[in-house]
Amino acid sequence: MQIERPLRIDVPGLGEKIRQARKADERSLTKLAALADMSVQNWYAIENEDIKVLPEATLRKIEAALGINFGIVFKEQESQES
């Protein structure tokens, strides 16, 4: 049996970091969005931080499309009850 515990972390300014990385890339937003398997409108919503909770899988697709790593790591809490 598996138990899932979703974790959320705050990453201030992530939308702007994504925007800067996109602008530094030679490819069009249409191409990048397609590589990340999302619409251009969704990409813009992420850059503008209109989306308040970004799934980690989506972040990883954006990183893969841009060929960069934003260095976002989820750390499990050390203390667990038996």
PDB file with SEQRES, HELIX, SHEET and CRYST1 records, atoms N, CA, C and O in Angstrom:
SEQRES   1 A   82  MET GLN ILE GLU ARG PRO LEU ARG ILE ASP VAL PRO GLY          
SEQRES   2 A   82  LEU GLY GLU LYS ILE ARG GLN ALA ARG LYS ALA ASP GLU          
SEQRES   3 A   82  ARG SER LEU THR LYS LEU ALA ALA LEU ALA ASP MET SER          
SEQRES   4 A   82  VAL GLN ASN TRP TYR ALA ILE GLU ASN GLU ASP ILE LYS          
SEQRES   5 A   82  VAL LEU PRO GLU ALA THR LEU ARG LYS ILE GLU ALA ALA          
SEQRES   6 A   82  LEU GLY ILE ASN PHE GLY ILE VAL PHE LYS GLU GLN GLU          
SEQRES   7 A   82  SER GLN GLU SER                                              
HELIX    1 AA1 LEU A   14  ALA A   24  1                                  11    
HELIX    2 AA2 LEU A   29  LEU A   35  1                                   7    
HELIX    3 AA3 VAL A   40  GLU A   47  1                                   8    
HELIX    4 AA4 GLU A   56  LEU A   66  1                                  11    
CRYST1    1.000    1.000    1.000  90.00  90.00  90.00 P 1           1          
ATOM      1  N   MET A   1       0.846  -1.167   0.000  1.00  0.00           N  
ATOM      2  CA  MET A   1       0.000   0.000   0.000  1.00  0.00           C  
ATOM      3  C   MET A   1       0.896   1.236   0.000  1.00  0.00           C  
ATOM      4  O   MET A   1       1.967   1.233   0.606  1.00  0.00           O  
ATOM      5  N   GLN A   2       0.457   2.279  -0.674  1.00  0.00           N  
ATOM      6  CA  GLN A   2       1.184   3.534  -0.713  1.00  0.00           C  
ATOM      7  C   GLN A   2       0.354   4.636  -0.082  1.00  0.00           C  
ATOM      8  O   GLN A   2      -0.875   4.625  -0.155  1.00  0.00           O  
ATOM      9  N   ILE A   3       1.020   5.562   0.522  1.00  0.00           N  
ATOM     10  CA  ILE A   3       0.373   6.732   1.098  1.00  0.00           C  
ATOM     11  C   ILE A   3       0.969   7.953   0.429  1.00  0.00           C  
ATOM     12  O   ILE A   3       2.187   8.091   0.323  1.00  0.00           O  
ATOM     13  N   GLU A   4       0.097   8.832  -0.017  1.00  0.00           N  
ATOM     14  CA  GLU A   4       0.554  10.023  -0.716  1.00  0.00           C  
ATOM     15  C   GLU A   4       0.356  11.247   0.170  1.00  0.00           C  
ATOM     16  O   GLU A   4      -0.687  11.415   0.802  1.00  0.00           O  
ATOM     17  N   ARG A   5       1.371  12.090   0.203  1.00  0.00           N  
ATOM     18  CA  ARG A   5       1.265  13.351   0.930  1.00  0.00           C  
ATOM     19  C   ARG A   5       1.758  14.456   0.014  1.00  0.00           C  
ATOM     20  O   ARG A   5       2.964  14.664  -0.115  1.00  0.00           O  
ATOM     21  N   PRO A   6       0.840  15.166  -0.621  1.00  0.00           N  
ATOM     22  CA  PRO A   6       1.264  16.260  -1.501  1.00  0.00           C  
ATOM     23  C   PRO A   6       1.947  17.361  -0.694  1.00  0.00           C  
ATOM     24  O   PRO A   6       1.517  17.699   0.409  1.00  0.00           O  
ATOM     25  N   LEU A   7       2.991  17.899  -1.250  1.00  0.00           N  
ATOM     26  CA  LEU A   7       3.712  18.997  -0.624  1.00  0.00           C  
ATOM     27  C   LEU A   7       3.590  20.232  -1.493  1.00  0.00           C  
ATOM     28  O   LEU A   7       3.569  20.137  -2.720  1.00  0.00           O  
ATOM     29  N   ARG A   8       3.512  21.378  -0.864  1.00  0.00           N  
ATOM     30  CA  ARG A   8       3.507  22.653  -1.588  1.00  0.00           C  
ATOM     31  C   ARG A   8       4.603  23.522  -0.999  1.00  0.00           C  
ATOM     32  O   ARG A   8       4.823  23.539   0.212  1.00  0.00           O  
ATOM     33  N   ILE A   9       5.286  24.242  -1.880  1.00  0.00           N  
ATOM     34  CA  ILE A   9       6.288  25.190  -1.430  1.00  0.00           C  
ATOM     35  C   ILE A   9       6.057  26.504  -2.152  1.00  0.00           C  
ATOM     36  O   ILE A   9       5.573  26.522  -3.284  1.00  0.00           O  
ATOM     37  N   ASP A  10       6.400  27.594  -1.502  1.00  0.00           N  
ATOM     38  CA  ASP A  10       6.295  28.908  -2.130  1.00  0.00           C  
ATOM     39  C   ASP A  10       7.578  29.183  -2.909  1.00  0.00           C  
ATOM     40  O   ASP A  10       8.683  28.982  -2.405  1.00  0.00           O  
ATOM     41  N   VAL A  11       7.412  29.643  -4.136  1.00  0.00           N  
ATOM     42  CA  VAL A  11       8.557  30.009  -4.973  1.00  0.00           C  
ATOM     43  C   VAL A  11       8.285  31.406  -5.523  1.00  0.00           C  
ATOM     44  O   VAL A  11       7.796  31.551  -6.644  1.00  0.00           O  
ATOM     45  N   PRO A  12       8.601  32.431  -4.737  1.00  0.00           N  
ATOM     46  CA  PRO A  12       8.356  33.800  -5.176  1.00  0.00           C  
ATOM     47  C   PRO A  12       9.110  34.117  -6.468  1.00  0.00           C  
ATOM     48  O   PRO A  12      10.287  33.786  -6.616  1.00  0.00           O  
ATOM     49  N   GLY A  13       8.408  34.765  -7.396  1.00  0.00           N  
ATOM     50  CA  GLY A  13       9.048  35.196  -8.635  1.00  0.00           C  
ATOM     51  C   GLY A  13       9.269  34.124  -9.677  1.00  0.00           C  
ATOM     52  O   GLY A  13       9.965  34.364 -10.663  1.00  0.00           O  
ATOM     53  N   LEU A  14       8.694  32.941  -9.488  1.00  0.00           N  
ATOM     54  CA  LEU A  14       8.911  31.868 -10.457  1.00  0.00           C  
ATOM     55  C   LEU A  14       8.392  32.250 -11.835  1.00  0.00           C  
ATOM     56  O   LEU A  14       9.041  31.960 -12.840  1.00  0.00           O  
ATOM     57  N   GLY A  15       7.241  32.892 -11.897  1.00  0.00           N  
ATOM     58  CA  GLY A  15       6.676  33.287 -13.188  1.00  0.00           C  
ATOM     59  C   GLY A  15       7.632  34.183 -13.961  1.00  0.00           C  
ATOM     60  O   GLY A  15       7.802  34.019 -15.169  1.00  0.00           O  
ATOM     61  N   GLU A  16       8.253  35.122 -13.271  1.00  0.00           N  
ATOM     62  CA  GLU A  16       9.207  36.027 -13.923  1.00  0.00           C  
ATOM     63  C   GLU A  16      10.463  35.285 -14.364  1.00  0.00           C  
ATOM     64  O   GLU A  16      11.025  35.594 -15.414  1.00  0.00           O  
ATOM     65  N   LYS A  17      10.907  34.315 -13.580  1.00  0.00           N  
ATOM     66  CA  LYS A  17      12.070  33.506 -13.973  1.00  0.00           C  
ATOM     67  C   LYS A  17      11.769  32.719 -15.246  1.00  0.00           C  
ATOM     68  O   LYS A  17      12.616  32.603 -16.131  1.00  0.00           O  
ATOM     69  N   ILE A  18      10.562  32.187 -15.326  1.00  0.00           N  
ATOM     70  CA  ILE A  18      10.160  31.448 -16.526  1.00  0.00           C  
ATOM     71  C   ILE A  18      10.114  32.396 -17.721  1.00  0.00           C  
ATOM     72  O   ILE A  18      10.575  32.050 -18.809  1.00  0.00           O  
ATOM     73  N   ARG A  19       9.558  33.595 -17.520  1.00  0.00           N  
ATOM     74  CA  ARG A  19       9.480  34.585 -18.595  1.00  0.00           C  
ATOM     75  C   ARG A  19      10.880  34.967 -19.091  1.00  0.00           C  
ATOM     76  O   ARG A  19      11.112  35.025 -20.299  1.00  0.00           O  
ATOM     77  N   GLN A  20      11.795  35.223 -18.183  1.00  0.00           N  
ATOM     78  CA  GLN A  20      13.159  35.596 -18.567  1.00  0.00           C  
ATOM     79  C   GLN A  20      13.841  34.467 -19.345  1.00  0.00           C  
ATOM     80  O   GLN A  20      14.528  34.717 -20.335  1.00  0.00           O  
ATOM     81  N   ALA A  21      13.648  33.241 -18.898  1.00  0.00           N  
ATOM     82  CA  ALA A  21      14.243  32.093 -19.590  1.00  0.00           C  
ATOM     83  C   ALA A  21      13.645  31.939 -20.984  1.00  0.00           C  
ATOM     84  O   ALA A  21      14.353  31.622 -21.939  1.00  0.00           O  
ATOM     85  N   ARG A  22      12.335  32.165 -21.094  1.00  0.00           N  
ATOM     86  CA  ARG A  22      11.684  32.063 -22.406  1.00  0.00           C  
ATOM     87  C   ARG A  22      12.209  33.129 -23.350  1.00  0.00           C  
ATOM     88  O   ARG A  22      12.483  32.846 -24.516  1.00  0.00           O  
ATOM     89  N   LYS A  23      12.352  34.352 -22.858  1.00  0.00           N  
ATOM     90  CA  LYS A  23      12.819  35.438 -23.717  1.00  0.00           C  
ATOM     91  C   LYS A  23      14.270  35.235 -24.153  1.00  0.00           C  
ATOM     92  O   LYS A  23      14.677  35.712 -25.212  1.00  0.00           O  
ATOM     93  N   ALA A  24      15.042  34.527 -23.337  1.00  0.00           N  
ATOM     94  CA  ALA A  24      16.436  34.242 -23.696  1.00  0.00           C  
ATOM     95  C   ALA A  24      16.541  33.102 -24.712  1.00  0.00           C  
ATOM     96  O   ALA A  24      17.589  32.908 -25.327  1.00  0.00           O  
ATOM     97  N   ASP A  25      15.461  32.359 -24.881  1.00  0.00           N  
ATOM     98  CA  ASP A  25      15.434  31.228 -25.811  1.00  0.00           C  
ATOM     99  C   ASP A  25      15.087  31.730 -27.206  1.00  0.00           C  
ATOM    100  O   ASP A  25      14.253  32.623 -27.352  1.00  0.00           O  
ATOM    101  N   GLU A  26      15.713  31.172 -28.221  1.00  0.00           N  
ATOM    102  CA  GLU A  26      15.475  31.611 -29.600  1.00  0.00           C  
ATOM    103  C   GLU A  26      14.150  31.113 -30.171  1.00  0.00           C  
ATOM    104  O   GLU A  26      13.630  31.688 -31.127  1.00  0.00           O  
ATOM    105  N   ARG A  27      13.612  30.062 -29.598  1.00  0.00           N  
ATOM    106  CA  ARG A  27      12.389  29.471 -30.143  1.00  0.00           C  
ATOM    107  C   ARG A  27      11.156  30.291 -29.769  1.00  0.00           C  
ATOM    108  O   ARG A  27      11.159  31.036 -28.788  1.00  0.00           O  
ATOM    109  N   SER A  28      10.120  30.140 -30.558  1.00  0.00           N  
ATOM    110  CA  SER A  28       8.876  30.876 -30.316  1.00  0.00           C  
ATOM    111  C   SER A  28       8.145  30.308 -29.106  1.00  0.00           C  
ATOM    112  O   SER A  28       8.356  29.160 -28.716  1.00  0.00           O  
ATOM    113  N   LEU A  29       7.292  31.125 -28.527  1.00  0.00           N  
ATOM    114  CA  LEU A  29       6.477  30.657 -27.411  1.00  0.00           C  
ATOM    115  C   LEU A  29       5.578  29.518 -27.859  1.00  0.00           C  
ATOM    116  O   LEU A  29       5.335  28.583 -27.096  1.00  0.00           O  
ATOM    117  N   THR A  30       5.086  29.584 -29.076  1.00  0.00           N  
ATOM    118  CA  THR A  30       4.239  28.505 -29.598  1.00  0.00           C  
ATOM    119  C   THR A  30       4.991  27.183 -29.570  1.00  0.00           C  
ATOM    120  O   THR A  30       4.434  26.161 -29.171  1.00  0.00           O  
ATOM    121  N   LYS A  31       6.240  27.196 -29.986  1.00  0.00           N  
ATOM    122  CA  LYS A  31       7.065  25.981 -30.003  1.00  0.00           C  
ATOM    123  C   LYS A  31       7.340  25.503 -28.577  1.00  0.00           C  
ATOM    124  O   LYS A  31       7.210  24.314 -28.287  1.00  0.00           O  
ATOM    125  N   LEU A  32       7.717  26.416 -27.694  1.00  0.00           N  
ATOM    126  CA  LEU A  32       8.013  26.042 -26.312  1.00  0.00           C  
ATOM    127  C   LEU A  32       6.785  25.469 -25.611  1.00  0.00           C  
ATOM    128  O   LEU A  32       6.876  24.468 -24.900  1.00  0.00           O  
ATOM    129  N   ALA A  33       5.645  26.109 -25.816  1.00  0.00           N  
ATOM    130  CA  ALA A  33       4.409  25.625 -25.199  1.00  0.00           C  
ATOM    131  C   ALA A  33       4.068  24.229 -25.713  1.00  0.00           C  
ATOM    132  O   ALA A  33       3.639  23.370 -24.943  1.00  0.00           O  
ATOM    133  N   ALA A  34       4.256  24.003 -27.003  1.00  0.00           N  
ATOM    134  CA  ALA A  34       3.992  22.677 -27.569  1.00  0.00           C  
ATOM    135  C   ALA A  34       4.929  21.641 -26.951  1.00  0.00           C  
ATOM    136  O   ALA A  34       4.504  20.531 -26.628  1.00  0.00           O  
ATOM    137  N   LEU A  35       6.192  21.998 -26.787  1.00  0.00           N  
ATOM    138  CA  LEU A  35       7.152  21.077 -26.170  1.00  0.00           C  
ATOM    139  C   LEU A  35       6.769  20.749 -24.726  1.00  0.00           C  
ATOM    140  O   LEU A  35       7.023  19.644 -24.248  1.00  0.00           O  
ATOM    141  N   ALA A  36       6.162  21.707 -24.042  1.00  0.00           N  
ATOM    142  CA  ALA A  36       5.728  21.511 -22.661  1.00  0.00           C  
ATOM    143  C   ALA A  36       4.316  20.933 -22.578  1.00  0.00           C  
ATOM    144  O   ALA A  36       3.775  20.747 -21.488  1.00  0.00           O  
ATOM    145  N   ASP A  37       3.728  20.650 -23.739  1.00  0.00           N  
ATOM    146  CA  ASP A  37       2.386  20.048 -23.815  1.00  0.00           C  
ATOM    147  C   ASP A  37       1.335  20.937 -23.141  1.00  0.00           C  
ATOM    148  O   ASP A  37       0.535  20.474 -22.327  1.00  0.00           O  
ATOM    149  N   MET A  38       1.360  22.229 -23.504  1.00  0.00           N  
ATOM    150  CA  MET A  38       0.364  23.151 -22.965  1.00  0.00           C  
ATOM    151  C   MET A  38       0.046  24.218 -24.000  1.00  0.00           C  
ATOM    152  O   MET A  38       0.733  24.339 -25.014  1.00  0.00           O  
ATOM    153  N   SER A  39      -0.990  24.978 -23.739  1.00  0.00           N  
ATOM    154  CA  SER A  39      -1.364  26.063 -24.644  1.00  0.00           C  
ATOM    155  C   SER A  39      -0.516  27.297 -24.355  1.00  0.00           C  
ATOM    156  O   SER A  39       0.055  27.437 -23.273  1.00  0.00           O  
ATOM    157  N   VAL A  40      -0.445  28.177 -25.330  1.00  0.00           N  
ATOM    158  CA  VAL A  40       0.244  29.454 -25.157  1.00  0.00           C  
ATOM    159  C   VAL A  40      -0.442  30.246 -24.034  1.00  0.00           C  
ATOM    160  O   VAL A  40       0.232  30.885 -23.226  1.00  0.00           O  
ATOM    161  N   GLN A  41      -1.767  30.205 -23.984  1.00  0.00           N  
ATOM    162  CA  GLN A  41      -2.512  30.924 -22.957  1.00  0.00           C  
ATOM    163  C   GLN A  41      -2.145  30.418 -21.559  1.00  0.00           C  
ATOM    164  O   GLN A  41      -1.998  31.208 -20.627  1.00  0.00           O  
ATOM    165  N   ASN A  42      -1.997  29.099 -21.421  1.00  0.00           N  
ATOM    166  CA  ASN A  42      -1.627  28.535 -20.125  1.00  0.00           C  
ATOM    167  C   ASN A  42      -0.211  28.968 -19.741  1.00  0.00           C  
ATOM    168  O   ASN A  42       0.049  29.291 -18.581  1.00  0.00           O  
ATOM    169  N   TRP A  43       0.697  28.974 -20.706  1.00  0.00           N  
ATOM    170  CA  TRP A  43       2.074  29.416 -20.438  1.00  0.00           C  
ATOM    171  C   TRP A  43       2.067  30.857 -19.922  1.00  0.00           C  
ATOM    172  O   TRP A  43       2.726  31.174 -18.932  1.00  0.00           O  
ATOM    173  N   TYR A  44       1.314  31.727 -20.607  1.00  0.00           N  
ATOM    174  CA  TYR A  44       1.219  33.125 -20.168  1.00  0.00           C  
ATOM    175  C   TYR A  44       0.632  33.224 -18.758  1.00  0.00           C  
ATOM    176  O   TYR A  44       1.088  34.034 -17.950  1.00  0.00           O  
ATOM    177  N   ALA A  45      -0.367  32.412 -18.467  1.00  0.00           N  
ATOM    178  CA  ALA A  45      -0.984  32.422 -17.135  1.00  0.00           C  
ATOM    179  C   ALA A  45       0.037  32.025 -16.069  1.00  0.00           C  
ATOM    180  O   ALA A  45       0.007  32.551 -14.956  1.00  0.00           O  
ATOM    181  N   ILE A  46       0.932  31.107 -16.403  1.00  0.00           N  
ATOM    182  CA  ILE A  46       1.984  30.694 -15.467  1.00  0.00           C  
ATOM    183  C   ILE A  46       2.985  31.835 -15.278  1.00  0.00           C  
ATOM    184  O   ILE A  46       3.363  32.147 -14.149  1.00  0.00           O  
ATOM    185  N   GLU A  47       3.413  32.453 -16.373  1.00  0.00           N  
ATOM    186  CA  GLU A  47       4.350  33.574 -16.273  1.00  0.00           C  
ATOM    187  C   GLU A  47       3.773  34.726 -15.459  1.00  0.00           C  
ATOM    188  O   GLU A  47       4.491  35.370 -14.693  1.00  0.00           O  
ATOM    189  N   ASN A  48       2.489  34.985 -15.622  1.00  0.00           N  
ATOM    190  CA  ASN A  48       1.827  36.083 -14.909  1.00  0.00           C  
ATOM    191  C   ASN A  48       1.401  35.690 -13.499  1.00  0.00           C  
ATOM    192  O   ASN A  48       0.858  36.505 -12.753  1.00  0.00           O  
ATOM    193  N   GLU A  49       1.650  34.441 -13.145  1.00  0.00           N  
ATOM    194  CA  GLU A  49       1.278  33.871 -11.853  1.00  0.00           C  
ATOM    195  C   GLU A  49      -0.221  33.989 -11.586  1.00  0.00           C  
ATOM    196  O   GLU A  49      -0.657  34.170 -10.449  1.00  0.00           O  
ATOM    197  N   ASP A  50      -1.000  33.882 -12.668  1.00  0.00           N  
ATOM    198  CA  ASP A  50      -2.451  33.805 -12.537  1.00  0.00           C  
ATOM    199  C   ASP A  50      -2.859  32.438 -11.998  1.00  0.00           C  
ATOM    200  O   ASP A  50      -3.929  32.286 -11.409  1.00  0.00           O  
ATOM    201  N   ILE A  51      -2.002  31.456 -12.205  1.00  0.00           N  
ATOM    202  CA  ILE A  51      -2.207  30.108 -11.671  1.00  0.00           C  
ATOM    203  C   ILE A  51      -1.519  30.076 -10.320  1.00  0.00           C  
ATOM    204  O   ILE A  51      -0.306  30.264 -10.236  1.00  0.00           O  
ATOM    205  N   LYS A  52      -2.268  29.843  -9.279  1.00  0.00           N  
ATOM    206  CA  LYS A  52      -1.723  29.932  -7.923  1.00  0.00           C  
ATOM    207  C   LYS A  52      -0.992  28.666  -7.484  1.00  0.00           C  
ATOM    208  O   LYS A  52      -0.068  28.739  -6.674  1.00  0.00           O  
ATOM    209  N   VAL A  53      -1.393  27.508  -8.008  1.00  0.00           N  
ATOM    210  CA  VAL A  53      -0.732  26.249  -7.674  1.00  0.00           C  
ATOM    211  C   VAL A  53      -0.326  25.578  -8.975  1.00  0.00           C  
ATOM    212  O   VAL A  53      -1.173  25.175  -9.772  1.00  0.00           O  
ATOM    213  N   LEU A  54       0.968  25.463  -9.179  1.00  0.00           N  
ATOM    214  CA  LEU A  54       1.509  24.861 -10.396  1.00  0.00           C  
ATOM    215  C   LEU A  54       1.924  23.429 -10.083  1.00  0.00           C  
ATOM    216  O   LEU A  54       2.780  23.220  -9.223  1.00  0.00           O  
ATOM    217  N   PRO A  55       1.341  22.432 -10.758  1.00  0.00           N  
ATOM    218  CA  PRO A  55       1.762  21.057 -10.519  1.00  0.00           C  
ATOM    219  C   PRO A  55       3.246  20.882 -10.849  1.00  0.00           C  
ATOM    220  O   PRO A  55       3.753  21.455 -11.813  1.00  0.00           O  
ATOM    221  N   GLU A  56       3.921  20.091 -10.042  1.00  0.00           N  
ATOM    222  CA  GLU A  56       5.347  19.864 -10.268  1.00  0.00           C  
ATOM    223  C   GLU A  56       5.593  19.298 -11.662  1.00  0.00           C  
ATOM    224  O   GLU A  56       6.576  19.661 -12.309  1.00  0.00           O  
ATOM    225  N   ALA A  57       4.718  18.418 -12.130  1.00  0.00           N  
ATOM    226  CA  ALA A  57       4.890  17.825 -13.470  1.00  0.00           C  
ATOM    227  C   ALA A  57       4.906  18.915 -14.544  1.00  0.00           C  
ATOM    228  O   ALA A  57       5.670  18.828 -15.505  1.00  0.00           O  
ATOM    229  N   THR A  58       4.071  19.934 -14.383  1.00  0.00           N  
ATOM    230  CA  THR A  58       4.039  21.034 -15.349  1.00  0.00           C  
ATOM    231  C   THR A  58       5.331  21.839 -15.290  1.00  0.00           C  
ATOM    232  O   THR A  58       5.884  22.205 -16.327  1.00  0.00           O  
ATOM    233  N   LEU A  59       5.808  22.113 -14.090  1.00  0.00           N  
ATOM    234  CA  LEU A  59       7.086  22.806 -13.942  1.00  0.00           C  
ATOM    235  C   LEU A  59       8.196  22.037 -14.646  1.00  0.00           C  
ATOM    236  O   LEU A  59       9.009  22.624 -15.359  1.00  0.00           O  
ATOM    237  N   ARG A  60       8.227  20.723 -14.444  1.00  0.00           N  
ATOM    238  CA  ARG A  60       9.289  19.903 -15.053  1.00  0.00           C  
ATOM    239  C   ARG A  60       9.189  19.915 -16.578  1.00  0.00           C  
ATOM    240  O   ARG A  60      10.213  19.874 -17.259  1.00  0.00           O  
ATOM    241  N   LYS A  61       7.970  19.969 -17.125  1.00  0.00           N  
ATOM    242  CA  LYS A  61       7.802  20.064 -18.576  1.00  0.00           C  
ATOM    243  C   LYS A  61       8.326  21.401 -19.099  1.00  0.00           C  
ATOM    244  O   LYS A  61       8.945  21.456 -20.161  1.00  0.00           O  
ATOM    245  N   ILE A  62       8.077  22.474 -18.353  1.00  0.00           N  
ATOM    246  CA  ILE A  62       8.586  23.790 -18.738  1.00  0.00           C  
ATOM    247  C   ILE A  62      10.110  23.778 -18.704  1.00  0.00           C  
ATOM    248  O   ILE A  62      10.760  24.265 -19.630  1.00  0.00           O  
ATOM    249  N   GLU A  63      10.673  23.224 -17.643  1.00  0.00           N  
ATOM    250  CA  GLU A  63      12.129  23.128 -17.544  1.00  0.00           C  
ATOM    251  C   GLU A  63      12.712  22.339 -18.719  1.00  0.00           C  
ATOM    252  O   GLU A  63      13.723  22.733 -19.299  1.00  0.00           O  
ATOM    253  N   ALA A  64      12.067  21.229 -19.061  1.00  0.00           N  
ATOM    254  CA  ALA A  64      12.551  20.399 -20.170  1.00  0.00           C  
ATOM    255  C   ALA A  64      12.464  21.157 -21.494  1.00  0.00           C  
ATOM    256  O   ALA A  64      13.384  21.095 -22.309  1.00  0.00           O  
ATOM    257  N   ALA A  65      11.366  21.865 -21.705  1.00  0.00           N  
ATOM    258  CA  ALA A  65      11.190  22.631 -22.947  1.00  0.00           C  
ATOM    259  C   ALA A  65      12.256  23.718 -23.075  1.00  0.00           C  
ATOM    260  O   ALA A  65      12.768  23.968 -24.166  1.00  0.00           O  
ATOM    261  N   LEU A  66      12.585  24.362 -21.956  1.00  0.00           N  
ATOM    262  CA  LEU A  66      13.570  25.440 -21.961  1.00  0.00           C  
ATOM    263  C   LEU A  66      15.005  24.921 -21.829  1.00  0.00           C  
ATOM    264  O   LEU A  66      15.964  25.654 -22.076  1.00  0.00           O  
ATOM    265  N   GLY A  67      15.140  23.662 -21.441  1.00  0.00           N  
ATOM    266  CA  GLY A  67      16.474  23.087 -21.259  1.00  0.00           C  
ATOM    267  C   GLY A  67      17.204  23.651 -20.059  1.00  0.00           C  
ATOM    268  O   GLY A  67      18.428  23.776 -20.069  1.00  0.00           O  
ATOM    269  N   ILE A  68      16.445  23.996 -19.015  1.00  0.00           N  
ATOM    270  CA  ILE A  68      17.054  24.541 -17.801  1.00  0.00           C  
ATOM    271  C   ILE A  68      16.437  23.901 -16.566  1.00  0.00           C  
ATOM    272  O   ILE A  68      15.415  23.220 -16.646  1.00  0.00           O  
ATOM    273  N   ASN A  69      17.071  24.131 -15.427  1.00  0.00           N  
ATOM    274  CA  ASN A  69      16.557  23.651 -14.151  1.00  0.00           C  
ATOM    275  C   ASN A  69      16.450  24.866 -13.238  1.00  0.00           C  
ATOM    276  O   ASN A  69      17.437  25.568 -13.016  1.00  0.00           O  
ATOM    277  N   PHE A  70      15.272  25.111 -12.716  1.00  0.00           N  
ATOM    278  CA  PHE A  70      15.069  26.249 -11.829  1.00  0.00           C  
ATOM    279  C   PHE A  70      15.523  25.963 -10.396  1.00  0.00           C  
ATOM    280  O   PHE A  70      15.446  26.840  -9.537  1.00  0.00           O  
ATOM    281  N   GLY A  71      15.990  24.755 -10.137  1.00  0.00           N  
ATOM    282  CA  GLY A  71      16.537  24.412  -8.823  1.00  0.00           C  
ATOM    283  C   GLY A  71      15.498  24.247  -7.733  1.00  0.00           C  
ATOM    284  O   GLY A  71      15.809  24.392  -6.551  1.00  0.00           O  
ATOM    285  N   ILE A  72      14.283  23.949  -8.112  1.00  0.00           N  
ATOM    286  CA  ILE A  72      13.213  23.800  -7.122  1.00  0.00           C  
ATOM    287  C   ILE A  72      13.192  22.357  -6.640  1.00  0.00           C  
ATOM    288  O   ILE A  72      13.035  21.422  -7.425  1.00  0.00           O  
ATOM    289  N   VAL A  73      13.355  22.197  -5.316  1.00  0.00           N  
ATOM    290  CA  VAL A  73      13.433  20.878  -4.710  1.00  0.00           C  
ATOM    291  C   VAL A  73      12.431  20.802  -3.573  1.00  0.00           C  
ATOM    292  O   VAL A  73      12.284  21.742  -2.792  1.00  0.00           O  
ATOM    293  N   PHE A  74      11.754  19.685  -3.491  1.00  0.00           N  
ATOM    294  CA  PHE A  74      10.831  19.441  -2.388  1.00  0.00           C  
ATOM    295  C   PHE A  74      11.569  18.637  -1.330  1.00  0.00           C  
ATOM    296  O   PHE A  74      12.156  17.598  -1.635  1.00  0.00           O  
ATOM    297  N   LYS A  75      11.543  19.107  -0.094  1.00  0.00           N  
ATOM    298  CA  LYS A  75      12.215  18.399   0.999  1.00  0.00           C  
ATOM    299  C   LYS A  75      11.163  17.824   1.929  1.00  0.00           C  
ATOM    300  O   LYS A  75      10.274  18.534   2.398  1.00  0.00           O  
ATOM    301  N   GLU A  76      11.274  16.536   2.186  1.00  0.00           N  
ATOM    302  CA  GLU A  76      10.360  15.868   3.107  1.00  0.00           C  
ATOM    303  C   GLU A  76      10.677  16.301   4.527  1.00  0.00           C  
ATOM    304  O   GLU A  76      11.826  16.609   4.844  1.00  0.00           O  
ATOM    305  N   GLN A  77       9.681  16.324   5.366  1.00  0.00           N  
ATOM    306  CA  GLN A  77       9.910  16.639   6.773  1.00  0.00           C  
ATOM    307  C   GLN A  77      10.671  15.486   7.405  1.00  0.00           C  
ATOM    308  O   GLN A  77      10.386  14.321   7.129  1.00  0.00           O  
ATOM    309  N   GLU A  78      11.626  15.808   8.243  1.00  0.00           N  
ATOM    310  CA  GLU A  78      12.478  14.806   8.861  1.00  0.00           C  
ATOM    311  C   GLU A  78      11.741  13.981   9.899  1.00  0.00           C  
ATOM    312  O   GLU A  78      11.938  12.768   9.981  1.00  0.00           O  
ATOM    313  N   SER A  79      10.903  14.616  10.687  1.00  0.00           N  
ATOM    314  CA  SER A  79      10.251  13.891  11.784  1.00  0.00           C  
ATOM    315  C   SER A  79       8.982  13.204  11.299  1.00  0.00           C  
ATOM    316  O   SER A  79       8.097  13.832  10.719  1.00  0.00           O  
ATOM    317  N   GLN A  80       8.915  11.909  11.548  1.00  0.00           N  
ATOM    318  CA  GLN A  80       7.725  11.129  11.214  1.00  0.00           C  
ATOM    319  C   GLN A  80       7.374  10.275  12.435  1.00  0.00           C  
ATOM    320  O   GLN A  80       8.251   9.726  13.103  1.00  0.00           O  
ATOM    321  N   GLU A  81       6.083  10.180  12.706  1.00  0.00           N  
ATOM    322  CA  GLU A  81       5.649   9.387  13.847  1.00  0.00           C  
ATOM    323  C   GLU A  81       5.555   7.931  13.468  1.00  0.00           C  
ATOM    324  O   GLU A  81       5.205   7.605  12.334  1.00  0.00           O  
ATOM    325  N   SER A  82       5.863   7.043  14.407  1.00  0.00           N  
ATOM    326  CA  SER A  82       5.784   5.598  14.162  1.00  0.00           C  
ATOM    327  C   SER A  82       4.413   5.085  14.477  1.00  0.00           C  
ATOM    328  O   SER A  82       4.152   3.891  14.332  1.00  0.00           O  
TER     329      SER A  82                                                      
END                                                                             
